């Protein structure tokens, strides 16, 4: 017995076949419409694309992978006790999106080593996780976890750094990512920019506050000169930054830091310098100040090759008569496809405070941005 479906004529086999053909054509048309909406029409090999589940006007998924090797001694205190090794330096995934109402967001997690020091086990942690309102050029509001506006080198995006590792000065004297809120924008467009924020002050991924006070930080950047000279561009910037924080816990007292930096670019050449100082005012003792500075230079031999050099000095101001670390870094960057695919080679030669000996370390890294 043959079941008769609605809309089917049962008087002939030809009628049934014709109706099936019309239904298949309708299904094919619906499939084509779906493919066009997904942006895969005419390409059966196109990858699956991420589609917004909410009301975003745009959403993107990206990431960063850095694999590096290291061989040699300890040019500064960060490498004490670390042998030759291979390292998953950064292994990041980032999700970002925007709304028509001038709102945007970013959610980024890292599964790599995350620091110069050794790290065992595989676990993820948040790096950036924030929402930002961008309605006005002169006044943007950001809330969540992100880099504090203190320091030039630490604010550089990790894929854009021209040296494999940041300076010891940066790692010891800046305050990194914190949870809080920040206002930023241009006081004078293309001339003077600012950023100022309040934060818990207890470190990355720490939702607590060890007292009733917030850490405050701010940065002011001036574009001093920008002009085309022949077929080369000249640009010169300078900045100052400051932070202060009251702490209660492992350390009780007040921390404050101040810094200045400047960068000059002229065609294929770039030079820059930064000075940082941090003072710790303990409620139970005399204040202690640490400071450091560095200068760097870079030269683009072509669109694919770049040479870099840097000198830094960091004074921990401990009770030792000589607490200064002095370090040279020289290196070469090979941009196979800009920063998206890059090979880097650095040699660090440092003289840590006595009794640690002078030591050199060779670092190499491959980077992929997707």
C-alpha positions as CSV (number, residue, x, y, z in Angstrom):
1,X,0.0,0.0,0.0
2,X,1.4,3.4,-1.0
3,X,0.8,6.4,1.4
4,X,-0.3,9.5,-0.4
5,X,1.4,12.7,1.0
6,X,-0.4,16.1,1.0
7,X,-0.2,17.8,-2.4
8,X,0.7,14.7,-4.3
9,X,-1.5,13.4,-7.2
10,X,-1.8,9.7,-7.2
11,X,-3.1,9.2,-10.7
12,X,0.3,8.7,-12.4
13,X,4.0,8.0,-11.8
14,X,5.0,10.9,-14.0
15,X,3.1,13.4,-11.8
16,X,4.9,12.1,-8.7
17,X,8.3,12.4,-10.3
18,X,7.6,15.9,-11.5
19,X,6.6,16.9,-7.9
20,X,9.7,15.4,-6.4
21,X,11.9,17.4,-8.9
22,X,10.1,20.7,-7.9
23,X,10.8,20.0,-4.2
24,X,14.5,19.2,-4.9
25,X,14.8,22.5,-6.8
26,X,13.2,24.4,-3.9
27,X,15.6,22.8,-1.4
28,X,18.6,23.6,-3.7
29,X,17.4,27.3,-3.8
30,X,17.1,27.4,0.0
31,X,20.6,25.9,0.3
32,X,22.1,28.5,-2.0
33,X,20.5,31.4,0.0
34,X,22.1,30.0,3.2
35,X,25.5,29.7,1.5
36,X,25.3,33.3,0.3
37,X,24.4,34.5,3.8
38,X,27.4,32.6,5.2
39,X,29.7,33.9,2.4
40,X,30.5,30.5,1.0
41,X,28.5,30.5,-2.2
42,X,30.3,28.9,-5.1
43,X,33.1,27.6,-2.8
44,X,32.6,24.1,-1.4
45,X,36.0,24.2,0.3
46,X,35.5,27.4,2.3
47,X,36.1,27.1,6.0
48,X,33.3,27.4,8.6
49,X,32.9,31.1,9.6
50,X,32.1,32.5,13.0
51,X,28.7,34.1,13.1
52,X,27.4,36.5,15.8
53,X,25.0,34.9,18.2
54,X,24.0,38.3,19.6
55,X,23.4,41.6,18.0
56,X,27.0,42.5,17.2
57,X,27.8,44.3,13.9
58,X,31.1,42.4,13.7
59,X,33.0,39.6,15.4
60,X,36.4,38.1,14.9
61,X,38.5,35.2,16.2
62,X,42.3,35.4,16.1
63,X,45.4,34.3,18.0
64,X,49.1,34.5,18.5
65,X,51.6,31.6,18.7
66,X,55.3,32.1,19.7
67,X,57.7,29.1,20.0
68,X,61.2,29.9,21.1
69,X,64.5,28.2,22.1
70,X,67.1,29.5,24.5
71,X,70.7,28.5,25.1
72,X,73.3,29.9,27.5
73,X,73.6,31.4,30.9
74,X,71.8,34.1,33.0
75,X,72.4,37.6,31.7
76,X,70.0,38.9,34.4
77,X,68.1,37.7,37.4
78,X,65.1,36.5,35.4
79,X,67.2,33.6,34.1
80,X,68.7,32.3,37.3
81,X,68.3,28.6,37.6
82,X,67.0,28.2,34.0
83,X,68.8,25.8,31.7
84,X,68.7,25.5,27.9
85,X,65.1,25.0,26.9
86,X,62.3,25.1,24.3
87,X,59.4,27.2,25.3
88,X,55.8,27.9,24.3
89,X,56.1,31.7,25.1
90,X,52.6,32.9,24.1
91,X,49.8,30.7,22.9
92,X,46.8,33.0,22.7
93,X,43.2,33.0,21.4
94,X,41.3,36.2,21.2
95,X,37.6,37.0,20.5
96,X,36.7,40.5,19.6
97,X,33.5,42.2,18.5
98,X,31.8,45.5,18.0
99,X,28.3,47.0,18.2
100,X,26.7,49.7,16.2
101,X,26.3,51.7,19.4
102,X,30.0,52.5,19.6
103,X,30.7,49.6,21.9
104,X,33.3,46.9,21.5
105,X,34.8,44.0,23.5
106,X,37.8,41.8,23.6
107,X,38.2,38.4,25.4
108,X,41.7,36.9,25.2
109,X,43.2,33.9,27.0
110,X,46.8,32.6,27.0
111,X,47.9,28.9,27.3
112,X,51.6,29.6,27.0
113,X,54.4,30.0,29.5
114,X,53.4,33.6,30.0
115,X,56.7,34.7,31.6
116,X,60.5,34.4,31.3
117,X,60.6,32.2,34.4
118,X,59.9,28.4,34.2
119,X,56.3,27.3,34.3
120,X,55.2,23.7,34.6
121,X,51.8,22.3,33.6
122,X,49.4,23.5,31.0
123,X,46.7,25.9,32.1
124,X,45.0,28.9,30.7
125,X,44.6,32.4,32.1
126,X,43.0,35.6,31.0
127,X,45.1,38.4,29.5
128,X,42.8,41.0,28.1
129,X,39.0,40.9,29.0
130,X,37.3,44.3,28.6
131,X,34.4,46.3,27.2
132,X,35.1,49.7,25.6
133,X,32.9,52.6,24.6
134,X,34.3,54.6,21.7
135,X,31.6,57.2,20.9
136,X,34.0,60.2,21.1
137,X,37.6,60.5,19.9
138,X,38.5,62.5,22.9
139,X,36.8,60.3,25.5
140,X,36.7,56.5,25.4
141,X,35.8,54.4,28.4
142,X,37.2,50.9,29.0
143,X,36.3,48.5,31.8
144,X,37.7,45.1,32.6
145,X,41.3,43.7,32.6
146,X,43.9,45.3,30.4
147,X,47.4,46.9,30.5
148,X,47.7,49.9,32.8
149,X,48.8,53.2,31.1
150,X,52.3,53.1,32.6
151,X,55.4,52.5,30.5
152,X,56.1,52.6,26.8
153,X,57.6,49.1,26.3
154,X,54.9,47.2,28.3
155,X,52.1,48.9,26.3
156,X,53.5,47.5,23.0
157,X,51.4,44.6,21.7
158,X,53.3,41.4,22.1
159,X,53.3,40.6,18.4
160,X,54.8,44.0,17.7
161,X,57.8,44.0,19.9
162,X,61.1,44.1,18.0
163,X,63.1,42.3,20.7
164,X,62.3,38.8,21.8
165,X,62.0,39.7,25.5
166,X,61.2,43.0,27.1
167,X,63.8,44.7,29.3
168,X,64.5,43.8,32.9
169,X,63.7,47.5,33.6
170,X,60.2,47.0,32.3
171,X,59.6,43.7,34.0
172,X,60.7,45.1,37.4
173,X,59.2,48.6,37.4
174,X,55.9,48.5,35.6
175,X,52.6,47.1,36.9
176,X,51.3,45.2,33.9
177,X,47.6,44.2,33.5
178,X,45.1,45.1,36.2
179,X,41.3,45.0,36.6
180,X,39.7,48.4,36.6
181,X,38.4,51.3,34.5
182,X,40.2,53.8,32.2
183,X,39.3,56.9,30.2
184,X,41.4,57.8,27.2
185,X,41.4,59.9,24.0
186,X,42.9,62.8,22.2
187,X,43.1,66.2,23.9
188,X,44.4,67.6,20.6
189,X,43.8,65.2,17.7
190,X,47.0,63.7,16.3
191,X,49.0,65.9,18.7
192,X,48.3,65.1,22.4
193,X,46.7,61.9,23.8
194,X,45.9,60.9,27.4
195,X,44.9,57.8,29.3
196,X,44.0,57.7,33.0
197,X,42.6,54.9,35.1
198,X,41.7,53.4,38.5
199,X,42.5,49.7,39.2
200,X,42.4,47.2,42.1
201,X,46.2,47.2,42.1
202,X,46.6,43.6,43.1
203,X,47.8,42.1,39.9
204,X,46.5,40.2,36.9
205,X,43.4,38.1,37.3
206,X,42.9,39.3,40.9
207,X,39.4,40.5,41.5
208,X,40.1,41.6,45.0
209,X,41.4,44.8,46.5
210,X,43.6,44.6,49.6
211,X,42.3,47.9,51.0
212,X,39.7,50.5,50.4
213,X,42.0,52.5,48.0
214,X,42.5,52.1,44.2
215,X,45.7,52.2,42.3
216,X,45.7,55.1,39.9
217,X,47.8,55.4,36.7
218,X,48.0,57.8,33.8
219,X,50.0,58.6,30.7
220,X,50.3,61.6,28.4
221,X,51.7,61.3,24.9
222,X,52.7,64.2,22.6
223,X,53.4,64.0,18.9
224,X,56.3,66.5,18.7
225,X,57.0,66.3,15.0
226,X,55.7,64.5,12.0
227,X,56.5,65.4,8.4
228,X,57.3,63.8,5.1
229,X,60.9,64.5,4.0
230,X,61.3,63.4,0.4
231,X,60.1,59.8,0.3
232,X,60.7,59.3,4.0
233,X,58.6,60.0,7.0
234,X,60.0,61.6,10.2
235,X,58.0,61.3,13.4
236,X,59.0,62.1,17.0
237,X,57.0,61.4,20.1
238,X,57.5,61.9,23.8
239,X,55.5,60.7,26.9
240,X,55.3,60.8,30.6
241,X,53.5,58.5,33.0
242,X,52.8,58.0,36.7
243,X,51.1,55.5,39.1
244,X,50.5,55.3,42.8
245,X,49.0,52.6,45.0
246,X,48.4,51.9,48.6
247,X,49.0,48.2,49.5
248,X,48.1,46.1,52.5
249,X,49.1,42.4,52.6
250,X,52.5,41.0,51.9
251,X,53.7,44.6,51.8
252,X,52.1,47.5,53.7
253,X,52.7,50.9,52.4
254,X,52.6,53.1,49.3
255,X,54.1,52.5,45.9
256,X,54.6,55.1,43.3
257,X,56.3,55.2,39.9
258,X,57.2,57.8,37.4
259,X,58.6,57.5,33.9
260,X,59.4,59.3,30.7
261,X,60.1,58.0,27.2
262,X,60.7,59.2,23.7
263,X,60.9,57.6,20.2
264,X,62.2,59.0,16.9
265,X,61.7,57.4,13.5
266,X,63.3,58.5,10.2
267,X,62.7,56.3,7.2
268,X,64.3,52.9,7.9
269,X,65.8,54.0,11.3
270,X,64.2,54.1,14.7
271,X,65.7,55.1,18.1
272,X,64.2,55.4,21.5
273,X,64.8,55.6,25.2
274,X,62.8,55.1,28.4
275,X,63.5,56.0,32.1
276,X,61.5,54.4,34.9
277,X,61.6,54.9,38.7
278,X,59.6,53.2,41.4
279,X,59.6,54.2,45.1
280,X,58.3,52.0,47.9
281,X,57.3,53.8,51.1
282,X,56.8,51.2,53.8
283,X,54.9,52.2,56.9
284,X,57.5,50.2,58.9
285,X,60.7,51.4,57.4
286,X,62.6,53.8,55.2
287,X,61.6,54.3,51.6
288,X,63.4,52.3,48.9
289,X,63.7,53.5,45.3
290,X,64.5,51.3,42.2
291,X,65.2,52.8,38.8
292,X,66.3,51.8,35.4
293,X,66.7,53.0,31.8
294,X,67.3,51.7,28.3
295,X,68.1,53.0,24.9
296,X,67.4,51.1,21.6
297,X,67.9,51.4,17.9
298,X,66.6,49.6,14.9
299,X,67.3,49.7,11.2
300,X,65.1,48.2,8.4
301,X,67.5,46.8,5.8
302,X,64.5,46.0,3.6
303,X,60.9,45.1,4.0
304,X,61.9,41.7,5.3
305,X,65.1,42.2,7.4
306,X,65.6,44.4,10.5
307,X,68.6,44.7,12.8
308,X,68.1,45.8,16.4
309,X,70.3,46.7,19.4
310,X,69.6,47.8,23.0
311,X,71.5,48.7,26.2
312,X,69.8,48.8,29.6
313,X,70.8,49.4,33.2
314,X,68.6,48.5,36.2
315,X,69.5,49.5,39.8
316,X,67.6,47.5,42.4
317,X,69.0,49.8,45.2
318,X,69.4,47.0,47.6
319,X,71.8,46.9,50.5
320,X,74.5,45.5,48.3
321,X,77.2,48.1,47.3
322,X,76.6,47.3,43.6
323,X,73.0,46.3,42.7
324,X,73.1,47.4,39.1
325,X,72.4,45.0,36.2
326,X,73.8,46.1,32.8
327,X,72.8,44.3,29.7
328,X,73.3,44.4,25.9
329,X,70.9,42.8,23.4
330,X,71.6,42.6,19.7
331,X,69.3,40.8,17.2
332,X,67.9,40.3,13.8
333,X,64.2,40.0,12.7
334,X,63.1,38.3,9.5
335,X,59.6,39.3,8.5
336,X,58.4,36.5,6.2
337,X,54.9,38.1,6.1
338,X,55.1,41.2,8.3
339,X,54.5,40.5,12.0
340,X,52.1,37.7,11.0
341,X,55.0,35.3,10.3
342,X,58.3,36.4,11.8
343,X,61.6,34.8,12.8
344,X,63.7,36.6,15.5
345,X,67.2,36.0,16.8
346,X,68.6,37.8,19.9
347,X,71.8,37.5,21.9
348,X,71.7,38.9,25.4
349,X,75.0,39.7,27.2
350,X,74.6,40.8,30.8
351,X,76.5,41.6,33.9
352,X,74.3,40.9,36.9
353,X,75.3,42.2,40.4
354,X,78.3,40.5,42.0
355,X,78.7,37.6,42.8
356,X,76.7,36.5,39.7
357,X,79.1,36.2,36.7
358,X,78.8,37.9,33.3
359,X,76.8,35.6,31.0
360,X,75.3,35.5,27.5
361,X,72.1,33.8,26.2
362,X,71.0,33.1,22.7
363,X,67.3,33.3,22.0
364,X,65.4,32.4,18.8
365,X,61.7,32.6,18.2
366,X,59.1,31.9,15.5
367,X,55.9,33.9,15.6
368,X,52.5,33.3,13.9
369,X,49.6,35.7,14.1
370,X,46.2,34.5,12.8
